[in-house]
Amino acid sequence: MPCISSKILIIRDSHNFLILRGNEITTDKGDMLVFGFYEDIKGIIELPVLRDKVNPRWWGNNCCSPI
């Protein structure tokens, strides 16, 4: 997991504000915003391949997918 900037921590803590890091990924089914996934994927990735890379415990409960 990448380190969190001290400025972000100050904002989060002083305002009791949830900050989530997201990664916009282009899939063969369209763009997706994935939270808590830190790999920087270049180009277009097939959705099943992305699904295999993302922590499997999140699929089904927190993500919506046509596949």
Buried (B, 14 or more C-beta within 10 A) or exposed (E): EEEEEEEEEEEEEEEEEEEEEEBEBBBEBEEBEBEEBEEEBEEEBEBEEBBEBBEEEBEEEEEEEEE
